[in-house]
Amino acid sequence: MIDTSSGQLPAPALSRRKALATFGLTGLALAVSSGSVKAAFLQKFSSNIDLADLPPEWCARQGSLLAEYATYLSAIKLSRLTVRQVIDAHAKEHQGVWNSIPPKIYWRQIVPTLQVIDRVAAEMNIPVKEIVSAYRNPAYNARCPGAKSASWHQANVACDVVFHTSASTVTAVTRNLRDRGLFKGGVGGYPGFTHIDTRGVNVNW
């Protein structure tokens, strides 16, 4: 069973200095202030994670923390979804409000959920097509149609995910794995995607 208990999530621990050294981004703060964020990311991430087409304004807002976050996600060693897919879910704007990567104290919270998604993909033997939504900051969440004010996305334990198959199939497979003891959490079925979270209590909708 994937551990979803507080303080025991299987997350990698990386220092800020090590993360920046890994990606060679010690000069990123200068790039942000000069407005050359996109060029900086093209150069620094060329041999690691392709972030070339992320919104420049969004990258500037995240600053050097984005590199550290990408390193953190890479260390989880997922096989059926990519770091870029997770980051893409954060790099969105709605009604003039940008989403963001989660606060650092919340990073470990998403690990069990990503591991569940990875296992669902392995069970169906198909890769993840898209993480539609993951962490949502409160201001962004408030502008998302249908989002609840107490959404689990704000706690960084929830993802809305799409595979190269019907959402109903994904929902059924996920619930089956949960019922077999893989995790405890919510599984919501929607026409175009499946909501998966690791809140610690089983809920269906």
N, C-alpha and C positions, 0 to 999 in steps of 0.2 A: 504493500500500500504506500502511496506517495504521502510523505509526511507534511501535513498542513498545520501542525501545531505551532503556536506562537513561539518564536525564539529558536525553533529547531528546523527551519526550512533549509534544505540542502543548497545553499547559495555560496558561490565562490567569493572570497574576500580579496580585494585588490586595492592597494594604496593608490592615492591620486598620483603620486610621483611615478609609480611603476606604470600606471595606465598611460600617462602622458608620454613616458619614455617609449612605451611599446608602439604608439602611433606617431611618435615624433612631432608632437603638437605643442612644444614648449613656447612657440611663438604665436599660438592661435589667438591669444588675447589681443595682440597687436593687430592681427588680421581683422578681428571683429570690429575694433575701433576705427580701422581705416576703411571699412566697407568692402574688403576683398575676401569675404568669408567663403564664397563659393570656390574661388581659385585656390584658397588654402586647403579646402577639403579635397578638391580634385587632386592636388599634389600629395597631400599627406596620407590619404586613404587609398591611393592608387594600387598599392600592393596588398591591401587588407580587405576593407569593406567598401564597396562602391556606393558612395553617397552623393554622386555627381549631380543628380537631378532633384535633390531635396530643395525645398523653398529657401532661398538665401536668407530671407528675413527670419524664418524659423530657426535656421542654424545659428544666426547671430544671437538670437534670444537665449539659446541653450549654452552658448559659449563653450569653453573647454570641457564642461561636464559631459557633453555629448560623446566625446572620445572615451572618457572613462566608462560611461554607460555601455557603449558598444563593446568595450573590452570585457566588462562584467557579463554581458549577455553571451559573448563568445565562449566564456569559460563554462557555461552550462552544458555545452557539448550536445546540442540538439541535432537530430539527424534528418528530420522531415520538415522542418521549418527553419528559416534563416533569421539572422540578426536583423538584416535589412527589413524583413517583413514586420518585425516587431516595431522597429523604429518608424517605419512608414505609418503605422497606426497612430503614432503620436504627432506626426508632422502634418497636422491638418488645421484648417481655419474655418470657422462658421460664424456668420453674422458679425464679422469684424473682430472676432476673438480667436486668438491662437491657442491651441492645445500645447502641451509641453511634455517633456519626459518627466517621470515621477520624481518627487523629492527623494534624495538618496536614502533616507530612512525607510522608504517604501520599496526599494529595489528588490529585496529578497522576497517580498510578498508575491510577486508574479511567478517565481520559479516553479512552484508546484503546478500552477495552471498551465504553464508552457510545457511542462513534462507530461501532463495529461494530454494536451493537444498532440504532442509528439507520439504518444502511445496510441492515440486514436488513429493517427495517420498510419502508423505501423500496422495496426489491426486491419485497416482497410487496404493497406499496401498502395497508398497514393499520397503524394506530398500535399502540403497545405497550399491552397491557391492564394489566400489573402487573410491577414488579420485585419478585419474591418475596424475594430475598435479594441483598445486595451485600456491603459490608464487614461482617465479624463480629469483634468483639473477642474475645480468647482465652477469657475467662470465659464469655461468651455462647455462643461456638462449642462449648465443651466440653459444653454442655447441649442442643445441637441434635441430635436423633436422626439417626444416620447420618453426622454430620459427622466428617471426618478431622482428626486433631490438627495436621496440616500443611496444612490446607485453604488453597487460594489465596484464599479469601474474606478470610482474615486479612491478606493482603498487599494487599488492595484492588485486585485485578486481575480479580475474578470477579463475575459476576451470574447469578442464576437468573431467567429471564424467561418471561412468558406473553403470548401474543398472542391475538387473536380468531380463532384457527384451531388446528388440531391441533398438539400439540407435535412430532409426527413430521415435519410439514411444515416447521416452524421449524428443526428440527435439520438436515433435508436442505438447506434453503436456506442456512443458515449454513455448513455444511461445503462446499457448492458455492462460495460466495463466498471462503472460506478457500483452497480448492484453486485458485481463480483468482488468488490472490495478495493478497487484501485484508488479511490479517493472519496471524500465526502464534500458535497457541494451542490451548486445549482446547475441545472441543465435546462435551457429554454429553447424551444423549437419555434423558429420563424420561417416564413416562406423562402427567404433568401440566405439565411445564415443560422448558425447555432451559437447560443450563448453558453459559455462554460465558465464556472467559477469554483473556487476552492474555499468557500466560506466556512466549511467545517460541519455544515448541516445539509442534509439532502433535501432538495426542493425541485419540483418540476413545474413547468408551465409551457 
